[in-house]
Amino acid sequence: MNQSVSDRILVGAGGEAREIAVLARPGDNPGLVWLGGYRSDMTGSKAEAVDAHAAERGLAVLRLDYSGHGASGGRFEDGTISRWLEEAQAAFEARTSGPQIVIGSSMGGWIALLLAEALCDTGRLAGLVLIAPAADMTHDLMWAGMDDDARETITRDGVLHVPNDYSDEPYPITLALIEDGKRHLFGDRLIETGCPVHILQGVEDTDVPWQHAAKLVTHLASDDVVLTLIKDGDHRLSRPQDLARLTRALDDMAAEIRSWRTIGNG
């Protein structure tokens, strides 16, 4: 069995240069690319499940930590959607070849959709599997969820520390993240990925409400989209039954991609 190889990629230049940690497992296509969420890393339970699934199927898989996350360099507070998207695209271009299925979790779902639009004309993106995708999260989920006092604090101090349901330590939301996010909002426009999309969404998710995913589907009108609502699922979707749904979605998408290639070569 091919083993995952730990590596680092230099992204940016001058004062913007930072090293991004990646884990790459060689294998067949369609390869799998994991994009994690806000303050998560590439060794979480879902990322590990994707890697184990790829190993069983003999598929290539790439995982990465954005700057300020996990094993990568940089400060988390310096992170923006622009920076993390740049890093995801750099890792994709440097460490993958052939058709890829990109799996994006929470914020990683937004970055996956932005990456899909950036790669739309390359033919490299074969499919998207999105887990509780937090598209437009800086506006629709963060800024919209702040009261007047919180907005005054982040505007004055440049950062707001928010209680964290998954840790005793609050996490920071910076004004730079909010302002930069405006550059990448989909808003009400059509999102064209050029590939099939499968969304897994927990109905009990309090971080990314299921209605947010349902709204996203209406903006993917030109793509083949499947939305799976998990009635008792929360935001993490990391229970054994949730991971089984994720790997089934990957198998179904890989089989569909292979059938297209067979028909195209027939």
Buried (B, 14 or more C-beta within 10 A) or exposed (E): EBEBEEBEBEBBEEEEEBBBBBBBBEBEBBBBBBBBBBBBBBBBBBBBBBBEBBBEBEBBBBBBBBBBBBBBBBEBEBBBBBBBBBBBBBBBEBBBEEBBBBBBBBBBBBBBBBBBBBBBEEEBBBBBBBBBBBBBBBBBBBBEEBEEEBBEBBEEEEBBEBEEEEEEEEBBBBBBBBEBBEEBBBEEEEBBBBBBBBBBBBBEBEBBBBEBBEBBBEBBEEBEBBBBEBEEBBBBBBBEEBBEBBBBBBEBBBEBBBEEBEEEEE
